[in-house]
Amino acid sequence: MNSQANDSDSEYSVENEGLESSAEEDKGSDSNDTSDEDADDDDEDEDVPKLADDEYKTMPFEDLLKLQKKLGARMYNEAIFGTSKDKKPNALKPKPSKKAKQKSASENESSSDSDSGPEEMTSKRKVPALGMGKKDKKDSLARPRDPRFDPRQGYFSGRQFRNNYSFLNDLRQKELKKLNNKLEAATDPEEASKIKFLIQRTENQIREYAKHKALDADRMREKQQARAAIQEGKRPFFERKSTKQARALVEQYDKLKDHGALDKHIDKRRKKISAKDRKKLDFAT
């Protein structure tokens, strides 16, 4: 029994020694491999040039570009900027998002293909919401405002305008007297014709101003009558446009008759109507 136990102990010790020797050999081989890899890394680090070397401080830009193409982007960046020793473990790093990955990939492509041409930009743009688009610079700038056509300035009132600028009619009458005096003293026929034209234009302006003033007075009288009727509780009366025109025509003929210019006005009117009829006949043929 003792001999059998001794034999089993010896066999177990031999097996243990064999396992331990094989484990030591594996450890030795792993240590040799790691030492070889470290040596290779040291050799690679020694082969990679650094910016502190005087040789690469004085190199031209063209040679640096050739070196970048030869070594690659990663090796070139390590040569220029060096490697960071204090790196955090991967477990502490947050997982990059999809956008960050795309951005880093585009940056790597742009850095590796820096000499291949300009970067291609996408033409896809998100349509802005209604009213949220970019405003034009022209709209943001203050534009000049014309008060004649701006509703913020108010609406044009001819009656108010004539009341505010009634002094212009007085100036026209004074100017008409001066022009008549110049016409009497003028000897040159061309100058006399120019003065006659100015006199005729000034007289027309004075006549037109008087006509509009009379119309303003008639409108104000009608408004006052309508307001008085409303205050009394009555229904206001508004005259028709056709009756207004007929009444104005009768008043005009009465004034012309008083001044003795009715026949002249009728002849002038008859010539004007006949000229219109002649034009119609010419177009018809």
C-alpha positions in Angstrom: 0.0 0.0 0.0 2.8 2.4 0.9 4.6 1.6 -2.4 1.4 2.4 -4.4 0.9 5.7 -2.5 4.5 6.7 -3.1 4.2 5.9 -6.8 1.0 8.0 -7.1 2.7 10.9 -5.2 5.7 10.7 -7.5 3.4 10.7 -10.6 1.5 13.7 -9.3 4.7 15.6 -8.6 6.0 14.9 -12.1 2.7 16.1 -13.6 2.8 19.2 -11.5 6.4 19.9 -12.5 5.5 19.5 -16.1 2.5 21.9 -15.9 4.5 24.5 -14.0 7.4 24.3 -16.5 4.9 24.7 -19.4 3.3 27.7 -17.6 6.7 29.3 -17.0 7.6 28.8 -20.7 4.3 30.4 -21.7 4.9 33.4 -19.4 8.5 33.7 -20.7 7.3 33.6 -24.3 4.6 36.3 -23.5 7.1 38.4 -21.7 9.5 38.1 -24.6 6.7 39.0 -27.0 5.6 42.1 -25.0 9.2 43.1 -24.7 9.7 42.8 -28.4 6.5 44.8 -29.0 7.7 47.5 -26.6 11.0 47.5 -28.3 9.3 47.9 -31.7 7.1 50.7 -30.3 10.2 52.4 -28.9 11.9 52.0 -32.3 8.8 53.4 -34.0 8.7 56.3 -31.6 12.4 56.9 -32.1 11.9 56.8 -35.9 9.1 59.4 -35.7 10.6 62.9 -35.9 9.6 65.6 -33.4 9.0 69.3 -34.0 11.7 70.2 -31.5 14.3 68.8 -33.9 16.2 71.5 -35.7 16.0 69.7 -39.0 12.2 70.0 -39.2 12.1 73.6 -38.0 14.0 74.7 -41.1 12.2 72.4 -43.6 10.1 74.2 -46.3 6.4 73.7 -46.5 6.6 71.7 -49.7 8.8 69.1 -48.0 6.5 68.9 -45.0 3.6 68.1 -47.3 5.6 65.3 -49.0 6.4 64.0 -45.5 2.7 64.0 -44.6 1.8 62.0 -47.7 4.6 59.6 -47.0 3.9 59.0 -43.3 0.2 59.4 -43.3 -2.0 61.7 -41.3 -1.7 59.9 -38.0 2.0 59.5 -38.0 2.5 63.1 -39.2 0.3 64.5 -36.4 2.3 62.5 -33.9 5.5 63.8 -35.3 4.4 67.4 -35.2 2.2 67.5 -32.1 3.5 64.5 -30.1 1.4 61.9 -28.2 -0.4 62.5 -25.0 0.8 60.2 -22.2 -2.0 60.9 -19.7 -4.7 59.0 -21.5 -7.9 58.1 -19.7 -9.2 54.5 -19.8 -11.8 53.6 -22.4 -14.3 52.7 -19.7 -14.5 56.3 -18.5 -15.0 57.7 -22.0 -18.6 58.3 -23.0 -19.8 56.7 -26.2 -19.8 59.2 -29.1 -23.1 60.0 -30.8 -23.8 59.3 -34.4 -23.4 63.0 -35.3 -20.1 63.1 -33.6 -18.9 60.0 -35.4 -19.9 61.5 -38.8 -18.2 64.8 -37.8 -15.0 63.0 -36.8 -15.1 60.9 -40.0 -15.5 64.1 -42.2 -12.7 65.8 -40.3 -10.4 62.8 -40.9 -11.2 62.8 -44.5 -10.7 66.5 -44.9 -7.3 66.2 -43.0 -6.1 63.2 -45.1 -7.3 64.7 -48.4 -6.3 68.3 -47.8 -4.7 68.6 -51.2 -7.5 66.9 -53.2 -9.7 70.1 -53.5 -12.3 72.0 -51.6 -14.7 70.3 -49.2 -18.0 69.2 -50.8 -20.9 70.8 -49.0 -24.4 69.4 -48.9 -27.2 71.3 -50.7 -30.0 69.9 -48.5 -31.4 72.5 -46.1 -34.2 72.3 -43.7 -37.2 74.4 -44.8 -37.9 77.1 -42.1 -41.3 77.4 -40.5 -43.7 79.9 -41.9 -42.6 83.4 -40.9 -39.4 82.1 -39.2 -37.1 82.5 -42.2 -34.1 84.9 -42.3 -35.1 88.5 -42.9 -33.5 90.5 -45.7 -30.9 93.1 -44.7 -32.8 95.6 -46.9 -35.9 95.1 -44.8 -34.1 95.6 -41.5 -32.5 98.9 -42.7 -34.6 102.1 -42.3 -35.9 103.2 -45.7 -36.8 106.8 -46.6 -40.5 107.5 -46.3 -42.4 109.7 -48.7 -45.2 111.5 -46.8 -47.2 112.0 -50.0 -47.9 108.3 -50.5 -47.6 107.0 -46.9 -51.0 106.2 -45.2 -49.4 106.8 -41.8 -49.0 110.5 -42.7 -52.8 110.7 -43.3 -55.0 111.1 -46.3 -54.9 114.1 -48.7 -57.7 116.6 -48.3 -57.9 119.1 -51.1 -60.0 121.5 -49.1 -57.5 121.5 -46.2 -54.6 121.9 -48.6 -56.2 124.9 -50.3 -57.0 126.5 -46.9 -53.4 126.0 -45.7 -51.8 127.3 -48.9 -54.3 130.1 -49.7 -51.4 132.6 -49.6 -50.2 131.1 -53.0 -53.2 132.6 -54.7 -52.3 136.1 -53.4 -48.7 135.6 -54.7 -50.1 134.6 -58.1 -52.2 137.8 -58.3 -49.2 139.9 -57.4 -47.1 138.1 -60.0 -49.8 138.7 -62.6 -49.6 142.4 -62.1 -45.8 142.3 -62.5 -46.1 140.3 -65.7 -48.6 142.8 -67.2 -46.2 145.6 -66.5 -43.4 143.7 -68.1 -45.5 143.0 -71.2 -46.2 146.7 -71.6 -42.5 147.5 -71.4 -41.3 144.6 -73.6 -40.0 145.4 -77.1 -38.6 142.0 -78.2 -41.4 139.9 -79.8 -39.9 136.6 -78.4 -39.8 138.0 -74.9 -43.4 139.3 -75.3 -44.6 135.8 -76.3 -43.0 134.2 -73.3 -44.6 136.8 -71.0 -48.0 136.2 -72.6 -47.6 132.5 -72.0 -46.8 133.1 -68.3 -49.8 135.5 -68.0 -52.2 132.9 -69.5 -50.9 130.2 -67.2 -51.2 132.4 -64.1 -54.7 133.4 -65.0 -55.7 129.7 -65.5 -54.3 128.9 -62.1 -56.2 131.7 -60.4 -59.4 130.7 -62.2 -59.0 127.0 -61.2 -58.3 128.0 -57.6 -61.5 130.1 -57.5 -63.5 127.2 -59.0 -62.3 124.7 -56.4 -63.0 127.2 -53.6 -66.5 127.5 -54.8 -67.0 123.7 -54.9 -65.6 123.5 -51.4 -68.1 126.1 -50.2 -71.0 124.2 -51.8 -69.9 120.9 -50.2 -69.6 122.5 -46.8 -73.0 124.0 -47.1 -74.5 120.6 -48.0 -72.8 119.0 -45.0 -74.1 121.7 -42.7 -77.6 121.3 -44.0 -77.4 117.5 -43.5 -76.1 117.9 -39.9 -78.8 120.4 -39.1 -81.5 118.0 -40.4 -80.1 115.1 -38.4 -80.1 117.2 -35.2 -83.7 118.2 -35.8 -84.6 114.5 -36.2 -85.4 114.8 -39.9 -84.0 112.7 -42.8 -81.2 114.5 -44.6 -81.5 115.3 -48.3 -78.6 114.6 -50.7 -78.8 116.0 -54.2 -78.1 113.8 -57.2 -74.9 114.2 -59.2 -76.8 114.8 -62.5 -78.9 117.6 -61.0 -75.7 119.1 -59.5 -74.0 119.1 -62.9 -77.1 120.7 -64.6 -77.3 123.4 -61.9 -73.5 124.1 -62.3 -73.9 124.3 -66.1 -76.8 126.8 -65.8 -74.7 128.9 -63.3 -71.8 128.9 -65.7 -73.9 130.1 -68.6 -75.4 132.8 -66.5 -71.9 134.1 -65.6 -70.8 134.0 -69.3 -73.9 135.9 -70.3 -73.3 138.6 -67.7 -69.7 139.0 -69.0 -70.8 138.9 -72.7 -68.7 135.8 -73.6 -71.6 133.3 -74.1 -71.5 133.4 -77.9 -67.8 132.9 -77.9 -68.1 129.9 -75.5 -70.9 128.3 -77.6 -68.8 128.6 -80.8 -65.8 127.1 -79.1 -67.9 124.2 -77.7 -69.5 123.5 -81.2 -66.0 123.3 -82.8 -64.8 120.9 -80.2 -67.8 118.6 -80.6 -67.5 118.6 -84.4 -63.8 117.7 -84.2 -64.7 114.7 -82.0 -67.3 113.6 -84.5 -64.8 113.9 -87.3 -62.3 111.7 -85.5 -65.0 109.1 -85.0 -65.9 109.1 -88.7 -62.2 108.7 -89.7 -61.8 105.7 -87.4 -65.0 104.1 -88.7 -63.8 104.3 -92.4 
